Amino acid sequence: MLKTKHIAILSVLAIIAVSLLSFIKGPLPKSKPQANKPPNIILVIVDQWRADATKREGFALNTTPFLDSLAQTGIWFNKAYCAAPICAPSRISMFTGRFPSATHTRSNFNIVDATYQTDLVSVLKSKDYATAFVGKNHTYLTPKMFDYWHNYDHLGEPMVKDPEKLAVNKFLGSTNFYMSEKPAPFPASLQQPSRIIKTGEEWITSQKTAGSTKPFFLYLSIPEPHNPYHVSEPYYSMFPAKDLPQFKAGAASLQTKGNKWALQRSLFHMGYGDYGKTDTTYTQ
């Protein structure tokens, strides 16, 4: 099962990379550069993506060719660190420019304590930017702070009525928030990275169509490759188990990792009775 999980994670990385490729290189309306006009800003973040899972950083498999090409043609910060090792404090620090010790948010459970005077969104709004958020939030940000807001979560897109999207939500809920050992029963175009990026593209196009002259800020927050791990074909079959590097995680690795990791695993088992289990019986 560990090998299967490794396949799932690697394949999710490939899907996200392909989705970003279509977004960044996709056909968007072109406009001539204007002198002194503020730049449009697209902030793309993903959840729990390890840098050493890219071939550029020495990973054995070529799972992220597009991201590696971005590093070659752009700027790659290989000495950059987030402000906290967990989600909400890190994201809040990114938007406020303050350490968790200053925002008072040091865990995922006290977001309401976030303390700041100004943040990135308010600065951009004061500069007359059109603002949009698409994806996973997990911060103090609210829909009232943006001109456009479309929320996604780890277990699906809330408030949907479309049968295909409802089927995706049902499938994600069947994974015990962990993984599926079988290929996802829908194409990659229905996975959340693809849909989030498509929603972002549609918002940018709507700004152009409406004739907006404002610069825009689009915050794309992709929940993957955070669990639950799930992979559509053909990506699922791209990385057969025989080709995978040696797995470095799991119960067998606890002796070498130390007591902190063993304690964390025990806490997960206490909080989630089905932690580590997977649902292999799901059918569409």
Backbone torsions as a table, in degrees:
resi	resn	phi	psi	omega
1	MET	NA	-31.7	178.4
2	LEU	-62.5	-40.4	177.6
3	LYS	-62.0	-41.8	179.4
4	THR	-62.6	-41.5	178.2
5	LYS	-61.5	-41.0	179.6
6	HIS	-61.8	-42.8	176.5
7	ILE	-58.4	-44.0	-178.4
8	ALA	-60.8	-46.7	-178.3
9	ILE	-63.1	-46.4	-178.4
10	LEU	-63.3	-40.6	-178.4
11	SER	-68.9	-36.1	175.5
12	VAL	-61.8	-40.8	176.8
13	LEU	-59.1	-41.9	179.9
14	ALA	-64.1	-41.1	-179.8
15	ILE	-63.7	-44.8	179.5
16	ILE	-61.5	-42.4	-179.7
17	ALA	-62.1	-43.0	178.8
18	VAL	-64.8	-40.2	178.9
19	SER	-62.8	-42.9	177.7
20	LEU	-64.7	-34.8	177.8
21	LEU	-60.2	-46.1	-179.7
22	SER	-65.8	-31.1	-179.1
23	PHE	-73.7	-48.9	-173.9
24	ILE	-75.6	-35.5	-177.9
25	LYS	-102.5	2.7	-177.6
26	GLY	-70.6	164.0	-177.3
27	PRO	-76.7	105.7	174.4
28	LEU	-114.9	152.1	179.8
29	PRO	-55.9	133.9	-178.5
30	LYS	-94.4	145.0	176.9
31	SER	-137.0	148.9	-179.8
32	LYS	-73.6	138.6	177.7
33	PRO	-62.4	139.6	-179.5
34	GLN	-113.6	136.1	-179.7
35	ALA	-62.4	135.4	175.4
36	ASN	68.4	7.0	177.4
37	LYS	-81.7	131.6	179.0
38	PRO	-59.9	149.5	-177.7
39	PRO	-75.4	149.7	167.3
40	ASN	-72.6	144.5	-175.6
41	ILE	-126.1	126.7	172.8
42	ILE	-119.8	115.0	178.9
43	LEU	-103.1	113.9	-179.8
44	VAL	-111.4	123.3	173.8
45	ILE	-126.9	152.4	174.7
46	VAL	-125.7	165.8	-170.3
47	ASP	-108.5	119.9	175.2
48	GLN	65.9	39.5	176.8
49	TRP	-93.3	113.5	179.3
50	ARG	-78.2	133.1	179.6
51	ALA	-61.6	-34.6	-176.1
52	ASP	-78.6	8.3	171.5
53	ALA	-90.7	6.1	177.6
54	THR	-103.7	147.1	-178.4
55	LYS	-64.3	-31.2	179.8
56	ARG	-60.4	-29.8	179.9
57	GLU	-94.8	14.2	173.5
58	GLY	100.7	5.2	179.6
59	PHE	-67.4	145.2	-171.2
60	ALA	-70.5	-29.3	-176.0
61	LEU	-105.1	147.7	-178.4
62	ASN	-89.1	75.0	-175.9
63	THR	-91.8	-16.5	-172.9
64	THR	-132.8	57.8	-177.1
65	PRO	-62.8	-35.4	-178.5
66	PHE	-70.7	-42.1	177.8
67	LEU	-63.8	-37.5	177.4
68	ASP	-63.5	-36.6	178.0
69	SER	-68.5	-34.4	175.3
70	LEU	-62.4	-40.5	179.5
71	ALA	-63.9	-35.5	-178.5
72	GLN	-73.3	-33.3	-176.4
73	THR	-99.1	-11.9	-179.2
74	GLY	-120.1	-134.3	-179.4
75	ILE	-125.6	130.5	-179.3
76	TRP	-115.3	114.5	-179.6
77	PHE	-91.5	96.6	-176.7
78	ASN	-93.1	7.7	174.9
79	LYS	-125.4	25.4	-178.8
80	ALA	-94.8	140.1	-179.1
81	TYR	-132.4	142.7	174.9
82	CYS	-76.5	163.8	-173.9
83	ALA	-76.9	-17.3	-179.0
84	ALA	-153.3	152.0	-178.1
85	PRO	-84.3	4.6	177.5
86	ILE	-125.7	164.3	-161.6
87	CYS	-63.6	-68.0	-171.1
88	ALA	-59.7	-48.3	179.0
89	PRO	-59.1	-38.4	-179.2
90	SER	-66.6	-45.2	-179.6
91	ARG	-65.3	-41.4	-179.4
92	ILE	-65.8	-38.0	175.9
93	SER	-63.6	-39.1	-179.7
94	MET	-62.0	-39.5	-176.5
95	PHE	-83.5	-24.3	-177.2
96	THR	-102.7	-17.1	-175.6
97	GLY	71.7	20.4	-178.5
98	ARG	-121.7	147.2	176.4
99	PHE	-69.8	156.7	176.6
100	PRO	-55.1	-30.6	177.4
101	SER	-64.2	-25.2	178.8
102	ALA	-92.9	-34.7	178.7
103	THR	-77.8	-16.3	-177.4
104	HIS	70.3	9.5	175.6
105	THR	-107.5	103.6	-177.8
106	ARG	-115.6	5.7	179.1
107	SER	-145.3	173.0	176.8
108	ASN	-78.9	-2.0	-171.3
109	PHE	-110.7	2.5	178.3
110	ASN	-133.2	45.7	178.2
111	ILE	-58.9	-33.0	-177.2
112	VAL	-64.2	-15.4	179.9
113	ASP	-84.8	-0.6	-175.9
114	ALA	-53.9	124.8	-175.6
115	THR	-120.7	125.0	179.6
116	TYR	-165.6	162.3	177.7
117	GLN	-99.4	-39.2	176.7
118	THR	-148.1	162.8	-179.8
119	ASP	-142.8	-179.8	-175.9
120	LEU	-59.8	-43.2	-176.5
121	VAL	-64.9	-44.4	-178.6
122	SER	-66.8	-34.7	177.2
123	VAL	-65.0	-44.9	-179.9
124	LEU	-66.9	-38.3	176.5
125	LYS	-62.3	-37.1	178.9
126	SER	-67.7	-19.8	177.1
127	LYS	-96.2	14.5	175.2
128	ASP	68.2	34.5	174.2
129	TYR	-82.0	141.0	164.5
130	ALA	-79.1	136.0	-172.0
131	THR	-125.3	142.8	179.0
132	ALA	-144.3	144.1	175.1
133	PHE	-124.7	131.8	175.8
134	VAL	-138.1	122.0	175.5
135	GLY	130.0	-149.8	-179.1
136	LYS	-85.7	132.5	-177.8
137	ASN	-89.3	-83.6	179.5
138	HIS	58.1	40.2	173.6
139	THR	-143.3	-169.8	175.6
140	TYR	-79.5	-7.5	-176.6
141	LEU	-61.0	145.6	-179.9
142	THR	-132.8	161.2	179.3
143	PRO	-56.8	-30.7	-178.8
144	LYS	-65.7	-18.6	-178.0
145	MET	-84.1	-10.7	-176.4
146	PHE	-121.9	157.2	173.7
147	ASP	-76.9	-27.6	179.4
148	TYR	-140.5	140.1	-176.0
149	TRP	-143.8	125.3	177.1
150	HIS	-139.0	108.2	-170.8
151	ASN	-92.2	139.2	169.8
152	TYR	-126.8	163.7	177.4
153	ASP	-140.9	174.5	-178.1
154	HIS	-61.4	-32.8	-175.7
155	LEU	-103.8	22.3	173.1
156	GLY	128.3	-179.2	179.4
157	GLU	-96.4	116.8	-177.8
158	PRO	-66.6	156.0	169.6
159	MET	61.3	35.6	178.3
160	VAL	-101.8	152.7	178.2
161	LYS	-121.1	-14.0	-179.9
162	ASP	-61.9	128.5	-176.0
163	PRO	-58.3	-39.3	-179.6
164	GLU	-65.8	-41.7	179.5
165	LYS	-70.0	-36.1	176.1
166	LEU	-63.6	-36.5	178.0
167	ALA	-66.1	-37.1	176.6
168	VAL	-64.2	-45.0	177.9
169	ASN	-58.3	-42.6	180.0
170	LYS	-63.3	-42.2	179.3
171	PHE	-63.2	-46.2	179.6
172	LEU	-60.9	-37.5	178.2
173	GLY	-67.9	-19.5	-178.6
174	SER	-83.9	-4.6	-173.5
175	THR	-88.7	1.2	-174.0
176	ASN	56.5	30.1	-179.6
177	PHE	56.1	32.1	-177.6
178	TYR	-127.5	-75.9	-177.4
179	MET	-168.4	165.6	170.1
180	SER	-118.3	128.7	-179.8
181	GLU	-79.4	-11.8	179.4
182	LYS	-105.0	160.0	175.1
183	PRO	-59.7	142.5	176.7
184	ALA	-60.9	139.9	-174.6
185	PRO	-84.0	37.7	177.3
186	PHE	-156.2	159.4	-178.0
187	PRO	-71.9	163.3	-179.6
188	ALA	-60.9	-25.9	179.7
189	SER	-64.9	-18.9	177.7
190	LEU	-97.0	-6.5	175.4
191	GLN	-72.2	157.0	-170.0
192	GLN	-63.6	-38.7	177.8
193	PRO	-55.9	-44.0	179.6
194	SER	-64.3	-42.9	-176.7
195	ARG	-70.1	-37.8	178.7
196	ILE	-63.4	-45.1	-179.7
197	ILE	-66.7	-39.5	177.1
198	LYS	-62.4	-40.8	177.5
199	THR	-61.9	-41.3	177.2
200	GLY	-62.9	-42.7	177.3
201	GLU	-60.2	-43.0	-178.9
202	GLU	-63.7	-37.2	178.8
203	TRP	-67.5	-43.3	178.1
204	ILE	-59.9	-44.6	179.2
205	THR	-61.2	-38.6	179.5
206	SER	-64.3	-34.8	177.0
207	GLN	-65.4	-42.7	178.3
208	LYS	-66.0	-44.3	-177.9
209	THR	-62.3	-37.4	-179.7
210	ALA	-76.3	-4.7	178.9
211	GLY	76.8	22.3	-179.7
212	SER	-65.3	135.4	177.0
213	THR	-103.1	2.2	-179.2
214	LYS	-74.8	146.7	166.1
215	PRO	-68.2	155.2	-178.0
216	PHE	-124.5	153.3	172.8
217	PHE	-122.6	117.4	178.6
218	LEU	-115.5	120.2	178.5
219	TYR	-103.2	108.4	178.1
220	LEU	-103.7	115.5	-176.3
221	SER	-118.2	102.4	-175.0
222	ILE	-90.7	123.6	-177.2
223	PRO	-66.1	-29.6	-178.8
224	GLU	-79.9	159.2	6.4
225	PRO	-85.9	17.6	171.2
226	HIS	-51.4	145.7	175.1
227	ASN	-60.1	155.3	9.6
228	PRO	-78.8	135.5	-178.5
229	TYR	-80.8	126.9	-179.0
230	HIS	-154.1	137.2	-171.3
231	VAL	-136.1	132.8	175.4
232	SER	-90.6	159.1	170.5
233	GLU	-76.1	150.0	7.9
234	PRO	-86.8	1.7	-174.6
235	TYR	-67.1	-33.2	-179.1
236	TYR	-57.9	-37.1	-175.5
237	SER	-91.0	1.8	-177.6
238	MET	-71.9	-25.1	-172.7
239	PHE	-125.9	80.3	178.8
240	PRO	-62.3	150.6	-174.4
241	ALA	-57.5	-32.6	-177.3
242	LYS	-67.5	-19.2	-177.7
243	ASP	-96.3	-1.9	-173.7
244	LEU	-79.0	146.6	172.9
245	PRO	-66.8	167.8	178.6
246	GLN	-60.7	132.7	-178.0
247	PHE	-76.4	136.6	-174.4
248	LYS	-113.8	12.5	-179.1
249	ALA	-128.6	175.2	179.9
250	GLY	108.8	174.4	-175.4
251	ALA	-59.7	-33.7	-177.0
252	ALA	-67.6	-19.6	-176.8
253	SER	-90.8	-3.8	-174.0
254	LEU	-64.3	-33.8	-178.0
255	GLN	-63.0	-35.5	-179.8
256	THR	-86.6	-24.4	-178.1
257	LYS	-79.9	-30.7	176.3
258	GLY	110.4	177.4	-172.1
259	ASN	-67.1	-33.2	-178.6
260	LYS	-61.1	-40.5	179.6
261	TRP	-70.2	-39.5	178.4
262	ALA	-63.5	-40.6	178.1
263	LEU	-65.2	-41.7	179.3
264	GLN	-61.4	-43.0	178.9
265	ARG	-62.7	-39.3	178.3
266	SER	-63.5	-40.2	179.4
267	LEU	-64.6	-39.2	177.4
268	PHE	-62.6	-41.5	178.8
269	HIS	-65.3	-34.4	178.0
270	MET	-69.7	-38.0	-176.6
271	GLY	-83.4	-30.3	-178.0
272	TYR	-128.3	105.2	-175.7
273	GLY	-61.3	-28.1	-178.6
274	ASP	-103.1	21.1	-179.2
275	TYR	-59.2	131.7	178.5
276	GLY	90.8	-13.0	178.9
277	LYS	-87.5	155.7	176.7
278	THR	-129.3	154.6	177.0
279	ASP	-98.0	105.7	-178.2
280	THR	-100.2	11.5	-176.0
281	THR	-108.0	5.0	-174.6
282	TYR	-66.7	133.8	170.8
283	THR	-131.1	148.2	-175.7
284	GLN	-71.3	NA	NA
